């Protein structure tokens, strides 16, 4: 029994021992198998460098394995390696499983920052590496792959630098100092005047004319040029050139002196320079301790001139006037104005300052004489003049015709002796056509046609473009229109109105109604050898273009008509519808016309009436000429006249205007 139990215990111990042995074998197999696999899958890594070898490491990037030297023993998925060396790009690669030789990994160099710093200032630097320009800055900074390079540095103020640069792979930036040799600059300096000191940074380089050599150590160098009695001058030169030439003009030292000028606005010259002389107080810049040249002149004055003036001795400049005689006489005696200032009456002798003047001689009844003259030193001005009468002057200078502001054409008329009215034996004559001998001393303008409704509306305020003659207005309305037109064109009014009282200013050249004598003169005498009965002549026969009168078309409008005449106008027509006779329109027909004369039956004297205008008291005024209702020889004659109250109008009455030339 005991043996049996022992056998049982021994069996259990043997079974446990076999289990442990089996377990140990299994563990050994588990441990040995990867090693065997690793040994059979061993691979070698070989590194190739672009440049110099550096420190680094090779390691597994994934999996399990171990490394001995350059050999790797992968156990579990250990075929991806990482290679990292200083100055080279990091490489992560997978080693193929079927590789039989060493696995080669080529490393590529990393670029690095390289800076170049010169030891002196360089003007216009140019940096080149291996023949390629890399910078124009004073300090160059570039990225380069380690290796050997040829550096070239050039500049205007340095000698060219050539240098071989060796760059090694590492992660730190390289800072390379470049030694330079500064060029010499040849400086040639002259001055006007010569003998000036030349200083550089306070140190005397020499005396002009100077020829020396300087180191181009600065971007710009300043030279101070100084000389006693002159203003110091500074010149700058750049080290960009190997040579520098300059002539320096030194200016005299000056002091400011205040001077008063009388008169002003002359020509002031100080040391050859013109100075403004507009104001009476002038500040002059004069040389110190040297002689100055000062001159001041103005036309009409003696010149001030000093060639050797010391600044402290200059005083106020007062020019003296230059006078010359002026002798003036005239016929008749006249007032003498020079530049609008009355000097006296002729004959006149006085003195004036030389210069440019205008002289005017004024005498009553005569045209002013005006003339420009220049009064010269030592040459008296002598004038003897016969003044022209105002009549002769205005007659000579007035236009033969002109157009006024309302577009009316006025024609200048020179009157001649003739008779107004008609003799008793003239067919159709009326008793009121009293004969008077007329003469003219004054020339006059008279409108070529009657005033239209359109022209009259500019005064009355109406709005019409009608070219028919204005009608249904009174004599008083007509003279008011004349005064309005005179004022609008700058003439003194001819009529002086006080309520309904009207007086005439016979000296005025303003607009007015024609006189009866003027009207008859242009109707029957102007440009004729002898005066005529009708506007068209002496024939008692109405000829074509005689005017708008009571013709066959006026039947039913006019009381009587001339059946053998046809003017194609039944009533009032436009002005200038018929031909002008001696430059004037519608003296016969269309509309009768107001004149300025008062109506009177007073017997005339035997003397000649000069510039006749009747101003006898009364309320009636004279109407002249025929109209579109006229048909009898009495009405058609140029001497026909009839009265009308000054304050009423008629549909067959209008007016034309006139004015004296002088």
VEXDREN-2710 file (C-alpha; in Angstrom, 1 decimal):
% VEXDREN-2710
k/r/px/py/pz
1/UNK/0.0/0.0/0.0
2/UNK/2.8/2.2/0.9
3/UNK/4.6/1.4/-2.3
4/UNK/1.4/2.2/-4.3
5/UNK/1.1/5.7/-2.8
6/UNK/4.8/6.3/-3.3
7/UNK/4.3/5.3/-6.9
8/UNK/1.4/7.7/-7.2
9/UNK/3.4/10.5/-5.8
10/UNK/6.4/9.7/-8.0
11/UNK/4.1/9.7/-11.0
12/UNK/2.8/13.1/-10.1
13/UNK/6.3/14.4/-9.6
14/UNK/7.4/13.0/-13.0
15/UNK/4.3/14.5/-14.7
16/UNK/5.0/17.9/-13.2
17/UNK/8.6/17.7/-14.2
18/UNK/7.7/16.8/-17.7
19/UNK/5.3/19.9/-17.8
20/UNK/8.0/22.2/-16.6
21/UNK/10.4/20.8/-19.1
22/UNK/7.9/21.2/-21.8
23/UNK/7.2/24.8/-20.7
24/UNK/10.9/25.6/-20.7
25/UNK/11.3/24.2/-24.2
26/UNK/8.3/26.2/-25.4
27/UNK/9.6/29.4/-23.8
28/UNK/13.0/28.7/-25.3
29/UNK/11.5/28.2/-28.7
30/UNK/9.5/31.4/-28.3
31/UNK/12.7/33.3/-27.4
32/UNK/15.0/31.7/-29.9
33/UNK/12.6/31.9/-32.9
34/UNK/12.7/35.7/-33.3
35/UNK/16.4/35.6/-32.9
36/UNK/16.7/33.1/-35.6
37/UNK/14.3/35.1/-37.7
38/UNK/16.4/38.3/-37.0
39/UNK/19.6/36.5/-37.9
40/UNK/18.2/35.2/-41.1
41/UNK/16.7/38.7/-42.1
42/UNK/19.7/40.8/-41.2
43/UNK/20.3/43.8/-43.4
44/UNK/23.0/46.5/-43.6
45/UNK/22.5/50.3/-44.1
46/UNK/25.2/52.2/-46.0
47/UNK/25.2/56.0/-46.0
48/UNK/26.4/58.2/-48.9
49/UNK/27.0/61.9/-48.3
50/UNK/26.9/64.8/-50.9
51/UNK/29.5/66.6/-49.0
52/UNK/31.6/66.1/-45.9
53/UNK/30.5/63.5/-43.3
54/UNK/28.9/64.8/-40.1
55/UNK/27.6/63.3/-37.0
56/UNK/24.2/61.7/-37.0
57/UNK/22.2/58.6/-36.3
58/UNK/20.3/55.7/-37.9
59/UNK/17.3/54.3/-36.1
60/UNK/14.2/52.1/-36.6
61/UNK/11.3/54.2/-37.5
62/UNK/8.8/51.3/-36.6
63/UNK/8.7/47.6/-35.5
64/UNK/11.0/45.6/-33.2
65/UNK/14.6/44.7/-33.8
66/UNK/18.1/45.6/-32.8
67/UNK/21.1/47.2/-34.4
68/UNK/24.7/46.2/-34.2
69/UNK/27.0/48.6/-36.0
70/UNK/25.5/49.3/-39.4
71/UNK/23.6/46.1/-39.4
72/UNK/19.9/45.8/-38.4
73/UNK/18.3/42.6/-37.0
74/UNK/14.6/42.9/-37.5
75/UNK/12.2/40.7/-35.6
76/UNK/8.8/42.1/-36.0
77/UNK/8.0/44.5/-38.9
78/UNK/11.3/46.3/-38.4
79/UNK/12.3/47.3/-41.9
80/UNK/11.5/51.1/-41.8
81/UNK/14.5/53.2/-40.8
82/UNK/15.1/56.9/-40.1
83/UNK/18.4/58.6/-41.0
84/UNK/19.2/62.0/-39.5
85/UNK/22.6/63.7/-39.9
86/UNK/23.6/67.3/-39.1
87/UNK/23.3/69.5/-42.1
88/UNK/21.5/67.0/-44.3
89/UNK/17.9/66.4/-45.0
90/UNK/16.2/63.7/-42.8
91/UNK/15.4/60.4/-44.6
92/UNK/12.7/57.8/-43.7
93/UNK/12.8/54.8/-45.9
94/UNK/11.7/51.1/-46.0
95/UNK/14.3/48.5/-46.6
96/UNK/13.2/45.9/-49.1
97/UNK/12.8/42.3/-47.7
98/UNK/14.7/40.7/-50.6
99/UNK/17.9/42.8/-50.3
100/UNK/21.0/40.8/-50.4
101/UNK/23.7/43.5/-50.1
102/UNK/23.9/46.7/-48.1
103/UNK/21.0/49.1/-48.5
104/UNK/22.4/52.5/-49.7
105/UNK/20.8/55.7/-48.5
106/UNK/22.0/59.0/-50.2
107/UNK/21.8/62.1/-48.1
108/UNK/21.1/65.6/-49.6
109/UNK/22.6/68.7/-48.0
110/UNK/20.4/71.3/-46.4
111/UNK/20.9/75.0/-47.6
112/UNK/21.9/77.5/-44.8
113/UNK/21.7/81.2/-44.2
114/UNK/25.0/83.0/-45.0
115/UNK/25.6/86.7/-44.4
116/UNK/28.4/88.8/-45.7
117/UNK/29.4/92.0/-43.8
118/UNK/32.1/94.4/-45.2
119/UNK/34.4/96.3/-42.9
120/UNK/33.8/99.7/-44.4
121/UNK/31.0/101.7/-46.2
122/UNK/30.6/100.7/-49.8
123/UNK/29.0/103.1/-52.4
124/UNK/26.7/101.2/-54.8
125/UNK/27.8/97.7/-53.8
126/UNK/27.4/94.7/-56.0
127/UNK/27.6/91.1/-54.5
128/UNK/28.2/88.2/-56.8
129/UNK/28.5/84.4/-56.1
130/UNK/29.9/82.2/-58.8
131/UNK/29.2/84.9/-61.3
132/UNK/25.6/85.6/-60.3
133/UNK/24.5/88.8/-58.7
134/UNK/22.8/88.1/-55.4
135/UNK/22.5/91.6/-53.8
136/UNK/22.9/95.3/-54.1
137/UNK/22.7/96.0/-50.4
138/UNK/25.5/97.1/-48.1
139/UNK/25.3/93.7/-46.3
140/UNK/24.4/90.6/-48.4
141/UNK/22.4/87.7/-47.0
142/UNK/21.7/84.5/-49.1
143/UNK/20.9/80.9/-48.6
144/UNK/23.5/78.5/-49.9
145/UNK/24.1/74.7/-49.9
146/UNK/27.4/73.9/-48.1
147/UNK/30.3/73.8/-50.5
148/UNK/32.9/75.9/-52.1
149/UNK/32.0/79.3/-53.8
150/UNK/33.7/82.2/-55.4
151/UNK/32.6/85.6/-53.9
152/UNK/33.1/88.9/-55.8
153/UNK/32.3/92.3/-54.2
154/UNK/32.5/95.6/-56.2
155/UNK/31.7/99.2/-55.3
156/UNK/32.5/102.7/-56.5
157/UNK/34.7/103.6/-53.6
158/UNK/36.5/100.3/-53.0
159/UNK/38.9/98.0/-54.9
160/UNK/37.3/94.8/-56.2
161/UNK/37.3/91.9/-53.7
162/UNK/37.5/88.2/-54.8
163/UNK/37.4/85.5/-52.2
164/UNK/36.9/81.7/-52.1
165/UNK/34.2/80.7/-49.5
166/UNK/34.1/77.2/-47.9
167/UNK/30.8/76.3/-46.3
168/UNK/30.4/73.3/-44.1
169/UNK/27.2/71.4/-43.3
170/UNK/25.7/72.5/-40.0
171/UNK/22.5/74.1/-38.7
172/UNK/24.0/77.4/-37.6
173/UNK/24.0/80.5/-39.9
174/UNK/27.4/81.6/-41.2
175/UNK/28.5/85.2/-40.7
176/UNK/31.5/86.1/-42.9
177/UNK/33.4/89.3/-42.5
178/UNK/34.8/90.8/-45.8
179/UNK/37.9/93.0/-45.7
180/UNK/37.9/95.9/-48.3
181/UNK/40.4/98.4/-49.5
182/UNK/39.0/101.9/-49.9
183/UNK/40.0/103.7/-53.1
184/UNK/41.7/107.1/-53.2
185/UNK/39.9/110.2/-54.6
186/UNK/41.8/112.9/-56.4
187/UNK/40.3/116.2/-55.3
188/UNK/41.1/119.4/-57.4
189/UNK/39.5/122.5/-55.8
190/UNK/39.8/126.1/-57.0
191/UNK/38.0/129.2/-55.8
192/UNK/37.2/132.7/-57.0
193/UNK/39.0/134.6/-55.5
194/UNK/41.9/132.1/-54.8
195/UNK/43.7/131.8/-51.5
196/UNK/40.8/130.3/-49.5
197/UNK/41.3/127.7/-46.7
198/UNK/39.9/124.2/-47.4
199/UNK/38.9/122.2/-44.3
200/UNK/37.7/118.6/-43.9
201/UNK/36.2/117.7/-40.6
202/UNK/37.8/120.8/-39.1
203/UNK/41.2/119.9/-40.4
204/UNK/43.0/122.1/-42.9
205/UNK/43.7/120.3/-46.1
206/UNK/45.3/123.3/-47.9
207/UNK/44.7/126.6/-49.7
208/UNK/43.1/127.0/-53.1
209/UNK/44.0/126.1/-55.7
210/UNK/44.3/122.7/-54.1
211/UNK/45.2/119.3/-55.6
212/UNK/45.2/116.4/-53.1
213/UNK/44.2/112.8/-52.5
214/UNK/41.5/111.7/-50.0
215/UNK/40.3/108.3/-48.9
216/UNK/36.7/107.7/-49.9
217/UNK/35.7/106.7/-46.3
218/UNK/32.3/108.3/-46.3
219/UNK/29.1/108.3/-48.3
220/UNK/29.4/112.0/-48.8
221/UNK/32.2/114.3/-47.7
222/UNK/31.9/118.0/-47.0
223/UNK/34.7/120.5/-47.6
224/UNK/34.5/124.0/-46.0
225/UNK/36.0/126.8/-48.1
226/UNK/36.6/130.0/-46.2
227/UNK/38.3/133.3/-46.7
228/UNK/38.3/136.6/-44.7
229/UNK/35.7/139.1/-46.0
230/UNK/33.7/136.4/-47.8
231/UNK/30.9/134.1/-46.9
232/UNK/32.1/130.6/-46.3
233/UNK/30.9/127.9/-48.7
234/UNK/30.4/124.2/-48.2
235/UNK/30.8/121.7/-51.1
236/UNK/29.8/118.1/-51.0
237/UNK/31.3/115.3/-53.1
238/UNK/30.5/111.6/-53.3
239/UNK/32.9/108.8/-53.2
240/UNK/31.3/107.5/-56.3
241/UNK/34.0/108.9/-58.5
242/UNK/37.7/108.6/-58.3
243/UNK/38.1/112.3/-59.2
244/UNK/36.4/115.5/-58.0
245/UNK/36.8/118.9/-59.7
246/UNK/35.1/122.1/-58.5
247/UNK/35.5/125.9/-58.7
248/UNK/33.8/127.7/-55.8
249/UNK/32.6/131.2/-56.2
250/UNK/32.9/133.0/-52.9
251/UNK/30.5/135.9/-52.2
252/UNK/31.3/139.0/-50.3
253/UNK/30.1/139.3/-46.7
254/UNK/27.2/141.8/-46.6
255/UNK/25.3/143.9/-44.1
256/UNK/21.8/145.2/-44.4
257/UNK/21.2/149.0/-44.7
258/UNK/17.7/150.6/-44.7
259/UNK/17.3/153.5/-47.2
260/UNK/14.3/155.8/-48.0
261/UNK/13.6/156.5/-51.6
262/UNK/11.9/159.5/-53.0
263/UNK/10.3/159.1/-55.5
264/UNK/9.6/155.3/-55.6
265/UNK/9.3/152.9/-58.5
266/UNK/12.5/154.0/-60.2
267/UNK/15.4/151.7/-61.2
268/UNK/17.6/150.9/-58.2
269/UNK/20.8/149.0/-59.0
270/UNK/23.1/147.8/-56.2
271/UNK/26.4/146.2/-57.1
272/UNK/25.0/145.3/-60.5
273/UNK/21.8/143.8/-59.2
274/UNK/18.3/145.4/-59.7
275/UNK/16.5/145.9/-56.4
276/UNK/12.8/146.3/-56.0
277/UNK/11.9/150.0/-55.4
278/UNK/8.1/149.8/-55.1
279/UNK/8.2/150.9/-51.4
280/UNK/9.8/154.0/-50.1
281/UNK/11.7/152.1/-47.4
282/UNK/14.1/149.6/-48.9
283/UNK/16.6/147.2/-47.3
284/UNK/19.8/147.0/-49.2
285/UNK/22.4/144.2/-48.9
286/UNK/25.9/145.9/-49.1
287/UNK/29.4/144.6/-48.9
288/UNK/31.1/144.9/-45.5
289/UNK/34.3/146.9/-45.5
290/UNK/34.3/147.1/-49.3
291/UNK/33.2/149.8/-51.8
292/UNK/29.7/149.4/-53.2
293/UNK/28.2/150.7/-56.5
294/UNK/24.7/152.2/-56.0
295/UNK/22.6/154.0/-58.6
296/UNK/19.0/155.1/-58.6
297/UNK/17.2/156.7/-61.6
298/UNK/13.7/157.6/-62.7
299/UNK/12.5/159.3/-65.8
300/UNK/12.0/163.0/-65.1
301/UNK/14.7/163.2/-62.3
302/UNK/18.5/163.6/-62.1
303/UNK/20.2/160.2/-61.4
304/UNK/21.8/159.4/-58.1
305/UNK/25.0/157.4/-58.6
306/UNK/27.9/156.3/-56.3
307/UNK/30.6/154.0/-57.4
308/UNK/32.7/153.7/-54.2
309/UNK/30.2/153.8/-51.4
310/UNK/30.9/152.4/-48.0
311/UNK/27.9/150.8/-46.3
312/UNK/28.0/153.0/-43.2
313/UNK/27.9/156.2/-45.3
314/UNK/24.7/155.5/-47.3
315/UNK/21.9/157.9/-46.5
316/UNK/18.4/158.4/-47.9
317/UNK/18.1/158.9/-51.7
318/UNK/16.2/162.0/-52.8
319/UNK/16.1/162.5/-56.6
320/UNK/15.7/166.1/-57.9
321/UNK/13.2/166.9/-60.6
322/UNK/14.2/168.0/-64.1
323/UNK/12.2/170.9/-65.5
324/UNK/11.7/172.3/-69.0
325/UNK/9.8/175.3/-70.4
326/UNK/6.3/174.9/-71.9
327/UNK/4.9/177.7/-74.1
328/UNK/1.3/177.6/-75.3
329/UNK/-0.8/180.0/-77.3
330/UNK/-4.2/179.6/-79.1
331/UNK/-6.9/181.3/-81.2
332/UNK/-9.3/182.0/-79.6
333/UNK/-8.0/182.3/-76.0
334/UNK/-8.4/179.0/-74.2
335/UNK/-7.9/177.3/-70.8
336/UNK/-4.8/175.1/-70.7
337/UNK/-5.1/171.7/-68.9
338/UNK/-2.1/169.4/-68.6
339/UNK/-3.0/165.9/-67.4
340/UNK/-6.4/167.3/-66.4
341/UNK/-4.9/170.0/-64.2
342/UNK/-5.7/173.7/-65.1
343/UNK/-2.4/175.6/-65.6
344/UNK/-4.0/178.9/-66.8
345/UNK/-5.1/180.7/-69.9
346/UNK/-3.3/181.2/-73.2
347/UNK/-0.9/182.7/-73.9
348/UNK/0.9/180.6/-71.2
349/UNK/4.6/180.1/-70.4
350/UNK/5.6/177.9/-67.4
351/UNK/7.8/175.0/-66.5
352/UNK/7.0/171.3/-66.1
353/UNK/9.0/168.3/-65.1
354/UNK/10.1/166.3/-68.1
355/UNK/8.0/163.3/-69.0
356/UNK/4.9/162.2/-70.9
357/UNK/1.8/164.5/-70.8
358/UNK/-1.5/165.2/-72.4
359/UNK/-2.5/168.8/-73.1
360/UNK/-6.0/170.0/-73.6
361/UNK/-7.1/173.5/-74.8
362/UNK/-10.7/174.4/-73.9
363/UNK/-12.7/177.4/-75.3
364/UNK/-16.4/178.1/-75.4
365/UNK/-18.0/177.2/-78.8
366/UNK/-15.0/175.3/-79.9
367/UNK/-14.0/171.6/-79.9
368/UNK/-11.4/170.8/-77.2
369/UNK/-7.9/170.3/-78.6
370/UNK/-6.1/167.3/-77.1
371/UNK/-2.6/166.1/-77.8
372/UNK/0.0/163.9/-76.2
373/UNK/3.5/165.2/-76.0
374/UNK/6.8/164.4/-74.3
375/UNK/8.8/167.1/-72.5
376/UNK/12.5/166.5/-72.9
377/UNK/15.4/167.9/-70.9
378/UNK/16.7/171.1/-72.5
379/UNK/14.0/171.2/-75.2
380/UNK/11.1/173.6/-74.5
381/UNK/7.6/172.5/-75.7
382/UNK/6.0/175.1/-77.9
383/UNK/2.3/174.9/-79.1
384/UNK/0.4/177.4/-81.2
385/UNK/-3.1/176.1/-82.1
386/UNK/-6.2/177.5/-83.9
387/UNK/-9.2/175.8/-82.3
388/UNK/-11.9/174.3/-84.5
389/UNK/-15.4/175.5/-83.9
390/UNK/-17.7/172.9/-82.3
391/UNK/-19.9/172.9/-85.4
392/UNK/-17.0/172.3/-87.7
393/UNK/-15.6/169.6/-85.5
394/UNK/-18.8/167.6/-85.1
395/UNK/-19.6/168.0/-88.8
396/UNK/-16.1/166.7/-89.7
397/UNK/-16.2/163.7/-87.3
398/UNK/-19.9/162.7/-87.4
399/UNK/-20.9/159.7/-89.5
400/UNK/-22.9/160.1/-92.7
401/UNK/-25.4/157.7/-91.2
402/UNK/-25.7/155.4/-88.2
403/UNK/-28.0/152.9/-86.6
404/UNK/-29.2/153.6/-83.1
405/UNK/-30.0/151.2/-80.2
406/UNK/-33.5/150.5/-81.5
407/UNK/-32.2/149.6/-85.0
408/UNK/-33.3/152.9/-86.6
409/UNK/-31.1/154.2/-89.4
410/UNK/-30.5/158.0/-89.2
411/UNK/-29.1/159.9/-92.1
412/UNK/-27.0/163.1/-91.8
413/UNK/-28.5/166.0/-93.7
414/UNK/-26.8/169.3/-94.6
415/UNK/-29.5/171.9/-95.1
416/UNK/-29.5/174.6/-97.8
417/UNK/-31.5/177.8/-98.3
418/UNK/-35.1/177.2/-99.5
419/UNK/-38.7/178.2/-98.9
420/UNK/-41.3/176.4/-96.8
421/UNK/-44.9/176.8/-97.6
422/UNK/-46.4/177.3/-101.0
423/UNK/-47.3/180.3/-103.3
424/UNK/-50.9/181.3/-103.8
425/UNK/-50.8/180.2/-107.4
426/UNK/-49.8/176.6/-106.6
427/UNK/-52.6/174.2/-107.4
428/UNK/-54.1/172.9/-104.1
429/UNK/-52.4/175.5/-102.0
430/UNK/-54.0/176.4/-98.7
431/UNK/-53.9/179.7/-96.8
432/UNK/-52.0/178.2/-93.8
433/UNK/-49.0/177.3/-96.0
434/UNK/-47.2/180.5/-95.2
435/UNK/-44.0/181.0/-97.1
436/UNK/-40.8/181.5/-95.1
437/UNK/-37.2/181.7/-96.3
438/UNK/-35.2/179.1/-94.4
439/UNK/-31.5/178.7/-93.8
440/UNK/-29.5/176.1/-91.8
441/UNK/-26.5/176.6/-89.6
442/UNK/-26.7/173.2/-87.9
443/UNK/-26.6/169.8/-89.6
444/UNK/-29.0/167.2/-88.4
445/UNK/-29.8/163.5/-88.4
446/UNK/-33.2/162.3/-89.4
447/UNK/-34.6/158.8/-89.4
448/UNK/-35.0/157.2/-92.9
449/UNK/-38.5/155.8/-91.9
450/UNK/-41.2/156.3/-89.4
451/UNK/-41.1/154.8/-85.9
452/UNK/-42.7/151.3/-85.9
453/UNK/-45.1/149.9/-83.3
454/UNK/-42.3/147.4/-82.4
455/UNK/-39.8/150.1/-81.8
456/UNK/-42.2/152.2/-79.8
457/UNK/-43.1/149.2/-77.6
458/UNK/-39.6/149.2/-76.2
459/UNK/-40.6/152.4/-74.5
460/UNK/-44.3/151.8/-73.8
461/UNK/-43.8/148.3/-72.5
462/UNK/-46.0/146.6/-75.0
463/UNK/-44.9/143.4/-76.8
464/UNK/-45.3/143.6/-80.5
465/UNK/-43.3/142.8/-83.6
466/UNK/-45.4/144.9/-85.9
467/UNK/-43.5/146.9/-88.6
468/UNK/-46.4/149.2/-89.1
469/UNK/-45.8/152.8/-88.1
470/UNK/-47.0/153.6/-84.6
471/UNK/-50.2/155.6/-84.6
472/UNK/-52.9/156.9/-82.2
473/UNK/-50.3/158.6/-80.0
474/UNK/-50.2/162.3/-79.1
475/UNK/-47.5/164.8/-79.8
476/UNK/-46.8/164.7/-76.0
477/UNK/-46.4/160.9/-76.1
478/UNK/-43.9/161.3/-79.1
479/UNK/-41.7/163.9/-77.3
480/UNK/-41.6/161.7/-74.1
481/UNK/-40.5/158.8/-76.3
482/UNK/-37.7/161.0/-77.7
483/UNK/-36.5/162.0/-74.2
484/UNK/-36.5/158.3/-73.1
485/UNK/-34.4/157.4/-76.2
486/UNK/-32.0/160.3/-75.5
487/UNK/-31.4/159.2/-71.9
488/UNK/-30.9/155.6/-72.9
489/UNK/-28.1/156.6/-75.3
490/UNK/-26.5/159.2/-73.1
491/UNK/-27.8/162.4/-74.7
492/UNK/-29.2/165.4/-72.8
493/UNK/-33.0/165.5/-73.4
494/UNK/-34.2/168.0/-76.0
495/UNK/-37.5/168.5/-74.3
496/UNK/-37.9/169.9/-70.8
497/UNK/-41.2/168.6/-69.4
498/UNK/-43.2/170.0/-66.5
499/UNK/-46.6/168.3/-66.4
500/UNK/-48.1/169.1/-69.8
501/UNK/-45.8/172.1/-70.2
502/UNK/-43.0/171.5/-72.7
503/UNK/-40.0/173.7/-73.4
504/UNK/-37.2/173.0/-75.9
505/UNK/-33.5/172.9/-75.1
506/UNK/-32.2/174.0/-78.5
507/UNK/-28.6/173.4/-77.5
508/UNK/-29.3/169.7/-77.0
509/UNK/-28.2/167.0/-79.5
510/UNK/-30.7/164.6/-78.1
511/UNK/-33.5/162.9/-80.0
512/UNK/-36.5/165.0/-81.0
513/UNK/-39.2/165.4/-83.7
514/UNK/-38.1/167.0/-86.9
515/UNK/-38.8/170.7/-87.4
516/UNK/-41.3/171.6/-90.1
517/UNK/-38.5/173.1/-92.1
518/UNK/-36.3/169.9/-91.8
519/UNK/-39.3/167.8/-92.8
520/UNK/-40.1/169.9/-95.9
521/UNK/-36.4/170.1/-96.8
522/UNK/-36.0/166.3/-97.2
523/UNK/-39.5/166.1/-98.8
524/UNK/-39.0/168.6/-101.6
525/UNK/-35.5/170.1/-101.7
526/UNK/-32.7/167.6/-100.7
527/UNK/-30.5/166.5/-103.6
528/UNK/-32.6/168.6/-106.0
529/UNK/-31.6/171.7/-108.1
530/UNK/-34.8/173.4/-107.0
531/UNK/-37.6/172.6/-104.6
532/UNK/-40.6/170.6/-105.8
533/UNK/-44.3/170.5/-105.2
534/UNK/-44.5/166.8/-104.4
535/UNK/-42.1/164.3/-102.8
536/UNK/-41.8/162.7/-106.3
537/UNK/-41.4/165.9/-108.2
538/UNK/-43.6/168.6/-109.8
539/UNK/-45.9/166.4/-111.9
540/UNK/-49.6/166.4/-110.9
541/UNK/-49.7/162.7/-111.6
542/UNK/-49.3/159.9/-109.1
543/UNK/-46.5/157.6/-110.4
544/UNK/-45.9/154.0/-109.4
545/UNK/-44.3/153.6/-105.9
546/UNK/-45.6/157.0/-104.8
547/UNK/-46.6/155.4/-101.5
548/UNK/-49.6/154.0/-99.6
549/UNK/-52.3/156.5/-100.3
550/UNK/-56.1/156.3/-100.9
551/UNK/-55.9/154.1/-104.1
552/UNK/-58.4/151.9/-105.7
553/UNK/-58.0/149.2/-102.9
554/UNK/-59.0/151.8/-100.3
555/UNK/-62.6/152.0/-101.7
556/UNK/-64.9/152.0/-98.7
557/UNK/-62.1/153.0/-96.3
558/UNK/-61.2/156.4/-97.6
559/UNK/-63.8/159.2/-98.2
560/UNK/-62.4/159.6/-101.8
561/UNK/-59.9/157.5/-103.8
562/UNK/-57.6/157.8/-106.8
563/UNK/-59.2/155.1/-108.9
564/UNK/-56.3/155.0/-111.4
565/UNK/-53.7/154.2/-108.8
566/UNK/-53.2/150.9/-107.1
567/UNK/-50.7/150.5/-104.3
568/UNK/-52.0/147.1/-103.2
569/UNK/-52.5/148.3/-99.6
570/UNK/-56.0/149.0/-98.3
571/UNK/-55.2/150.5/-94.9
572/UNK/-52.0/151.1/-92.8
573/UNK/-49.0/149.2/-94.2
574/UNK/-45.5/148.2/-93.0
575/UNK/-42.8/150.9/-93.3
576/UNK/-40.4/150.7/-96.2
577/UNK/-43.0/148.8/-98.3
578/UNK/-42.3/151.3/-101.2
579/UNK/-39.1/152.6/-102.7
580/UNK/-37.1/155.3/-100.9
581/UNK/-36.9/158.7/-102.5
582/UNK/-33.6/160.4/-101.9
583/UNK/-32.9/157.8/-99.1
584/UNK/-36.1/158.4/-97.2
585/UNK/-39.2/156.2/-97.0
586/UNK/-42.9/157.1/-96.7
587/UNK/-42.7/160.9/-96.9
588/UNK/-45.7/160.5/-99.1
589/UNK/-48.5/158.2/-97.9
590/UNK/-48.9/155.5/-95.2
591/UNK/-49.1/157.9/-92.2
592/UNK/-48.9/161.6/-91.6
593/UNK/-46.1/162.8/-89.3
594/UNK/-45.9/165.0/-86.2
595/UNK/-43.2/167.7/-86.2
596/UNK/-41.8/169.6/-83.2
597/UNK/-43.2/173.0/-84.3
598/UNK/-46.2/174.7/-82.7
599/UNK/-49.0/175.5/-85.2
600/UNK/-49.3/179.2/-86.0
601/UNK/-50.7/181.5/-88.7
602/UNK/-48.5/184.4/-87.8
603/UNK/-47.2/186.3/-90.8
604/UNK/-43.5/186.0/-91.3
605/UNK/-40.9/188.7/-91.6
606/UNK/-38.8/189.1/-94.8
607/UNK/-35.6/188.0/-93.1
608/UNK/-34.2/184.5/-93.5
609/UNK/-35.1/182.1/-90.6
610/UNK/-32.0/180.2/-89.5
611/UNK/-32.6/176.7/-88.0
612/UNK/-36.3/177.7/-87.8
613/UNK/-38.6/176.1/-85.2
614/UNK/-41.9/177.7/-84.3
615/UNK/-42.5/178.0/-80.5
616/UNK/-45.4/180.4/-80.5
617/UNK/-47.7/179.7/-77.5
618/UNK/-50.6/177.4/-78.2
619/UNK/-52.0/173.9/-77.7
620/UNK/-51.7/172.9/-81.4
621/UNK/-48.8/171.3/-83.2
622/UNK/-48.1/170.8/-86.9
623/UNK/-48.8/167.6/-88.9
624/UNK/-46.9/167.1/-92.2
625/UNK/-47.4/164.7/-95.1
626/UNK/-50.1/162.6/-96.6
627/UNK/-51.3/159.2/-95.4
628/UNK/-53.2/156.1/-96.5
629/UNK/-56.5/158.1/-96.5
630/UNK/-55.1/161.0/-98.7
631/UNK/-56.3/161.4/-102.3
632/UNK/-56.4/165.1/-103.1
633/UNK/-53.6/167.1/-104.7
634/UNK/-53.8/169.4/-101.6
635/UNK/-53.0/166.6/-99.2
636/UNK/-50.4/165.0/-101.4
637/UNK/-48.2/168.1/-101.8
638/UNK/-45.1/168.4/-99.6
639/UNK/-46.2/171.9/-98.3
640/UNK/-49.4/170.5/-96.9
641/UNK/-49.8/171.1/-93.1
642/UNK/-52.6/170.9/-90.6
643/UNK/-52.9/171.4/-86.8
644/UNK/-53.6/168.8/-84.0
645/UNK/-53.9/169.3/-80.3
646/UNK/-50.7/168.3/-78.5
647/UNK/-52.4/165.8/-76.2
648/UNK/-54.6/163.8/-78.7
649/UNK/-53.8/161.1/-81.3
650/UNK/-55.2/160.0/-84.6
651/UNK/-55.1/156.6/-86.4
652/UNK/-53.5/158.2/-89.5
653/UNK/-50.8/160.1/-87.6
654/UNK/-47.4/158.9/-86.4
655/UNK/-43.8/160.3/-86.4
656/UNK/-40.2/159.9/-87.3
657/UNK/-37.2/161.3/-85.2
658/UNK/-34.3/163.6/-85.7
659/UNK/-31.4/165.1/-83.7
660/UNK/-28.8/167.8/-84.3
661/UNK/-25.3/166.8/-85.2
662/UNK/-24.0/169.7/-83.2
END
